[in-house]
Structures are given as structure tokens and as C-alpha cells.
Amino acid sequence: MEIIVVGSGVIGLTTAIALQEAGHEVQIFTKDLPKDTVSAVAGAIWMPFHVEPVERVNHWSMVSYAIFEKMAADASNGVTMVDFLTLHAGSELPDWLGAVPIGRYRKAAVGELPPGYQHGFVTIVPMIETPIYLPFLQKKFMENGGKQTVCEVKNLAEVSTQVDFVVNCTGLAAGKLTGDKDVFPIRGQILKVENNLPGMAYLSDDDGPNALAYIFPRRDCTVLGGTAQVTNDDESPNEEDAVEILRRCSNLLPVLSTAVVKSVTVGLRPGRKTIRLEREPATNIIHNYGHGGGGYTVSWGCALEVVGLLGS
Ligand SMILES: Cc1cc2nc3c(=O)[nH]c(=O)nc-3n(C[C@H](O)[C@H](O)[C@H](O)COP(=O)(O)OP(=O)(O)OC[C@H]3O[C@@H](n4cnc5c(N)ncnc54)[C@H](O)[C@@H]3O)c2cc1C
């Protein structure tokens, strides 16, 4: 079939490749190139965050985990498997552990926890370096025979007359494009600091005394986060947030108090009560948006479900 995917963030690119691999002819229509999307701002580690509904998200996350794990055999695509220490206020198992294969997580030993924490898990998860991964996806899409047009789609129904199916992967902009009032921004600010400090590790606190704090070392920098400000659509970096992020991350890893900041960036996560992944009744339009803070985590699972919906 001939298919147009609208959007070339991680969701659009992954969906386009999954469709090509299922034998379809795919074009991408996109307003921005991958490097200018929210996807380019992300951390990005495998971890469902501000994304629902739990059961479907766990299924999509599990599918993506398995694909990322295979991809990690080739370091050139920006995916690696890392030990990730998540810190928690209580001892109960987080929902997302249900998506992690048996044997890939354990309770953290007391000696592994920063001061002030009693609970944590060490989980082997995929870590995605976005400056390498997004160009890798884009190259793969083109090598598979894909075509990309830079344009702003104003009307999905109009575009849908040109092909067999249109897949809407426009992230936060889907709210305006489809009139969906359930879509909202979740503002995320991150700092990139120089990689000249010893003892870097993958750490996060989502619900404890330093929430929200996360530390993701990469080849070229270490990403420090963050914020998750619901309904805030301010895309400019904020000095107060930057100082707070550095303070909270330094509480987890004190060596970071001497970190040299290279850049401060903001992205608006595409929030929605639940991801919209469905075929719009009586149309040839499939929606795949609203992935909140977990777009990378669920990307392959959602993309393969889109492939399945073509026959629905
Ligand atoms: C600070 C931060 C940290 C994050 N960390 C993580 C993490 O660790 N793990 C994780 O899994 N996720 C993380 N996320 C979330 C993740 O980045 C998002 O869920 C994901 O990027 C959403 O991807 P998307 O492709 O739907 O949207 P986007 O990346 O926003 O892409 C949307 C695409 O649609 C195009 N578009 C929009 N409107 C139109 C139109 N009318 N016509 C044509 N094209 C259009 C845009 O140009 C763009 O190409 C993080 C996000 C932020 C901001």
C-alpha cells in the first residue's frame, strides 16, 4: 500500500520504518526535520514516564525493549544497554517493572543508594543517544526507499485522498491538527554538561526528595534533568529551573556540583490522558500521538501496532 506518515520525530520515523519493513511504500510529510523536533531534546532512556494507559504502555514498552536490545549489538546506532538506578520514596514495585524481562532488575543494595534514600532498583535498560539515533532512523528510512517532503499538513482528510493510508504522528501539534482537546504540553528542561567528571552513572528520582532528577551520561556530554511542568508551553530555557536541576542532580551525585554546563534546552512533551493509537472510524487515517514522556520507550511497540491496524 501507499502510505503517508505525517511527522518525523521518533514516532513518525519509527512508524515509517515499521511500515516499510512490512512491505509498504512510505512517504513522510513533516514540518520540521528530526533534529528540530521534541524527540531531539529527549534524555532518552527506556522508561515509561507521564504516559498512559499502564497496561498498553507496558506491552508497547516490552516490545520496544526487545527491539532496542537487539539494536544495542551495533554501537553505531546510538542504542546501548545500561545499568539504571531508579530511586523511590516507597518499597512497592513500580508499574513499569512489569515490562522488564525477568532477570534484568534487582533491588538496589543499601550501599548503592545516595544519602536520604531507602529504596531503589537497578534495571538493565536501553539508553538512546538521540543525536546518533535520529539520523540513524532517518538514513534507514531513506535507504528503504522512503521519500520525505518538508511541509505543514493543515488537513489530514485532504492528504488522505492521495494514498491508501495516512498515519498522524504529529506529537503535541496533533491537538490543533485534529481538534483533540485532550492533548497538552508537559514542559521538560534539560542541561548538557561536560563529560570530564569521574563516577558518572545512570540515576533518577521521579518521586523521592529530589524529584525530578535524572542523570544520563552519553558519549559527548551528560544529560541532567529535569522538569515535567504540566500544561506549561514555554519553550525558552529558564535560569531558575537550570539552577534547581543542577542542585537536585548534585544531591544524587555530589561530583556534579562542579559540572560545566554546555547547553540548556527545553522540549514540550506531547501529553495526553492516554496515547491515541487507533484508526479513525470510517476513514483511512490512523492516529499515533500523545506519547508524553515515553515516546522512545513505546516507539517500536506503537509502530508495530500501526502496521497491524492497516488490516482493521
Ligand atoms: C526533556 C525531555 C526528556 C525526555 N526523556 C525521555 C526519555 O528519557 N525516554 C522517553 O521514552 N521519552 C522521553 N521524552 C519524551 C519523548 O521525547 C516524546 O514522547 C517523543 O519525542 C514524542 O515524539 P513524537 O514523534 O510524537 O513528537 P515530536 O518529536 O514532537 O515530532 C512531531 C513531528 O510532527 C511534525 N509535525 C507537527 N505538526 C505537523 C503538521 N501539521 N504537518 C506536518 N508535520 C507536522 C513535526 O515537525 C515533527 O516532525 C522526553 C521528552 C523531553 C522533552
The ligand as an ORCA input file, in Angstrom:
! r2SCAN-3c Opt
* xyz 0 1
  C      13.263     16.838     28.289
  C      12.636     15.591     27.733
  C      13.129     14.349     28.132
  C      12.557     13.187     27.633
  N      13.089     11.978     28.019
  C      12.555     10.848     27.524
  C      13.114      9.596     27.882
  O      14.094      9.512     28.645
  N      12.545      8.464     27.370
  C      11.469      8.515     26.521
  O      10.994      7.456     26.104
  N      10.924      9.696     26.163
  C      11.429     10.853     26.642
  N      10.879     12.054     26.305
  C       9.615     12.065     25.555
  C       9.819     11.935     24.073
  O      10.778     12.854     23.649
  C       8.480     12.203     23.350
  O       7.490     11.323     23.829
  C       8.659     11.973     21.860
  O       9.712     12.779     21.386
  C       7.395     12.274     21.076
  O       7.715     12.023     19.730
  P       6.789     12.445     18.534
  O       7.451     11.941     17.311
  O       5.383     12.073     18.830
  O       6.793     14.056     18.565
  P       7.843     15.120     18.009
  O       9.233     14.724     18.271
  O       7.364     16.439     18.534
  O       7.618     15.091     16.445
  C       6.450     15.591     15.849
  C       6.672     15.693     14.353
  O       5.459     16.106     13.729
  C       5.730     17.171     12.829
  N       4.515     17.964     12.664
  C       3.765     18.542     13.622
  N       2.688     19.149     13.061
  C       2.775     18.932     11.740
  C       1.961     19.283     10.639
  N       0.831     19.974     10.789
  N       2.350     18.916      9.387
  C       3.495     18.206      9.206
  N       4.289     17.831     10.226
  C       3.925     18.192     11.475
  C       6.879     17.907     13.491
  O       7.535     18.743     12.535
  C       7.719     16.727     13.946
  O       8.485     16.250     12.869
  C      11.454     13.245     26.744
  C      10.992     14.491     26.320
  C      11.572     15.654     26.808
  C      11.067     16.987     26.314
*
